Amino acid sequence: MDISQNQATSFAPVSSNNNAATPIPANNPPIINPSSTLSAGTNPIVNDLSGTTAAGTAIQIQEISTGVFSATTEKSKYRIEYDMNKCIGAASCAAIAPLTFFMNEENKAELVNGGEWDEDDVILSAAQSCPVFAIKIFVKATGEMIFPTEEVY
């Protein structure tokens, strides 16, 4: 590809299955789109957006306030708190942890609601890469926030 012509290229999300990447059908992506999940009669403060992966691992996602999501999986020792309102579209989280985060059409990160998420250490690295600290990491068992630390606020 000749990048000097400023051609835009779009990439479809991929799904990992037996270490072989396969495109996810555009008409059925396993993603969370917060604006499409809110409906009349739902609590705007806590919206359960949870799902089950193909492997049967539950991904638990809740919108705990407008644009702020709490998420974890059964196998993870962490709970993610992601504030979409802070996201500036740097895309470092999606580059580091593409099984957990993806960039939407508004260039904001979103949480993947399907498949197998990245390992805990990869998700922690993704949070640490965010230039605006939009991703917080908590230990599920204790509730202790391990990233960011107080010093970075």
C-alpha positions in Angstrom: 0.0 0.0 0.0 1.3 3.4 -0.9 0.6 5.5 2.3 1.7 8.7 0.6 -1.8 8.9 -1.0 -3.4 9.2 2.5 -5.8 6.3 1.8 -7.9 5.3 4.7 -7.9 1.6 5.6 -10.4 -0.1 7.9 -9.8 -3.3 9.7 -12.5 -5.7 10.9 -12.2 -7.0 14.4 -10.7 -10.5 14.6 -11.6 -13.4 16.8 -9.0 -15.8 18.1 -9.9 -19.5 17.8 -7.2 -22.1 18.2 -4.5 -19.5 17.7 -5.8 -18.6 14.2 -7.2 -15.1 13.7 -10.5 -15.1 11.8 -12.6 -12.0 10.9 -15.7 -11.4 13.0 -18.8 -11.0 10.7 -19.5 -7.3 10.5 -23.2 -7.9 11.1 -22.7 -9.7 14.4 -19.7 -8.2 16.3 -19.3 -9.3 20.0 -19.1 -5.7 21.3 -20.7 -3.4 23.8 -22.2 -0.2 22.3 -23.4 1.7 25.3 -25.8 4.0 23.4 -27.7 1.0 22.0 -28.0 -0.8 25.3 -29.9 1.8 27.1 -33.7 1.6 26.7 -36.7 3.1 28.3 -37.3 1.7 31.8 -33.7 0.7 32.4 -31.8 2.2 35.3 -29.4 4.8 33.7 -26.9 4.3 36.6 -26.5 0.5 36.6 -27.0 -1.3 33.3 -26.1 -5.0 33.1 -24.3 -5.6 29.8 -23.0 -9.0 30.6 -22.5 -11.8 28.1 -21.1 -15.3 27.8 -18.2 -16.2 25.5 -18.2 -19.0 23.0 -16.0 -21.0 25.5 -18.6 -20.4 28.2 -16.6 -17.9 30.2 -18.9 -15.2 31.5 -17.9 -11.6 30.8 -19.6 -9.3 33.3 -20.0 -5.7 32.2 -22.1 -3.1 34.0 -22.5 0.6 33.2 -22.2 2.0 36.7 -22.7 5.6 35.7 -23.1 7.3 32.3 -20.2 6.2 30.2 -18.4 4.4 33.1 -18.2 0.7 32.9 -17.2 -2.0 35.5 -16.1 -5.2 33.9 -14.5 -8.6 34.7 -14.5 -12.2 33.6 -14.8 -15.4 35.7 -11.1 -16.3 35.4 -9.7 -12.8 36.0 -8.5 -11.7 39.4 -9.1 -8.1 38.3 -12.1 -5.8 37.8 -11.7 -3.1 35.2 -13.3 0.3 35.6 -13.3 2.1 32.2 -14.5 5.7 31.8 -15.4 6.3 28.2 -15.9 10.0 28.9 -12.2 10.4 29.6 -11.1 8.5 26.4 -9.2 10.6 23.9 -8.8 7.9 21.3 -5.1 7.2 21.7 -5.9 3.5 21.0 -3.0 2.2 23.1 -5.4 0.0 25.1 -6.8 -1.6 21.9 -3.3 -2.1 20.5 -2.0 -3.8 23.6 -5.1 -5.8 24.6 -7.2 -6.3 21.4 -9.2 -9.1 22.9 -10.5 -6.8 25.6 -10.7 -3.3 24.0 -11.5 -2.1 20.5 -12.0 1.3 18.9 -15.5 2.3 17.8 -16.5 4.5 14.9 -16.2 7.6 17.2 -12.6 6.6 17.9 -13.4 5.8 21.5 -12.3 2.5 23.2 -15.1 0.0 24.1 -15.0 -3.3 25.9 -15.3 -6.5 23.9 -18.3 -8.6 25.0 -17.4 -12.0 23.6 -14.6 -14.3 23.0 -11.7 -14.7 25.4 -10.3 -11.6 27.0 -6.6 -10.9 27.2 -4.7 -12.2 30.3 -4.6 -10.0 33.4 -1.1 -8.8 32.9 -1.9 -7.7 29.4 -5.0 -5.8 30.5 -3.0 -4.1 33.3 -0.4 -3.1 30.6 -3.2 -1.7 28.5 -4.5 0.4 31.5 -1.0 1.6 32.2 -0.6 2.8 28.5 -3.7 5.1 28.7 -2.4 8.7 28.7 -5.5 10.0 30.5 -6.0 7.2 33.0 -9.4 6.2 31.7 -8.9 2.6 32.8 -8.6 1.6 36.5 -7.7 -1.8 37.7 -9.0 -3.3 41.0 -8.3 -6.6 42.7 -11.6 -8.4 42.8 -11.0 -10.2 46.1 -10.1 -7.1 48.1 -11.4 -4.1 46.1 -7.9 -2.5 46.2 -7.2 -0.3 43.3 -3.8 -1.3 41.9 -3.7 1.1 38.9 -3.5 4.0 38.8 -1.9 4.7 42.0 -2.6 7.9 44.0 0.7 9.5 42.8 -0.6 9.7 39.2 -3.8 11.5 39.9 
